[in-house]
């Protein structure tokens, strides 16, 4: 296949590829937002002096970080679609594969975000919490208003870098038949008989987006002081 033929195939398939990229970015955005929120809660729980909270958070993080993401995706798609529909009130017309992927990625990535945020919290001077306590702030209020904002600002580059990894990992949703960018490229390749070329093209797109995002993170790192995590 010539480069002109490949370019023609890609051009003709742009709507399908664009729809797939939207799906990939949608999963990434939802998982980043909810992953950071749940990860922050887990981080606070793990640092809590209330032992049941700390043990739960520690067990959650250890479990999720010990299981391959592809298995988590399959669990949510094969074992709990009905639970997701009932829990979130999802319409029967909604693609349960997309919802399953969003929930699976959010819960899975939260374990990693939790460790990043925990490192940020521990990097904040203990004097901040002592000062908040001296002002009469309860622990949770001091954590929410004083410590967590500083920790999140300090770990922004690490959080964004994990988001880039998450974007790359969205290609794994092909195992549940969800038409993300990679799956769309593979379907086009199967249809047109240009598997090698389309896979290389898809890989190049992931590479370019990841490199641009990484460059943005590096610029952000040079612009401020942040906690080095990892």
Helices and strands as residue ranges (DSSP letters): H 3-12, H 14-46, H 51-65, H 69-78, H 81-88, H 96-123, H 126-134, H 139-142, I 143-147, H 148-154, H 156-169, G 170-176, H 181-192, H 195-222
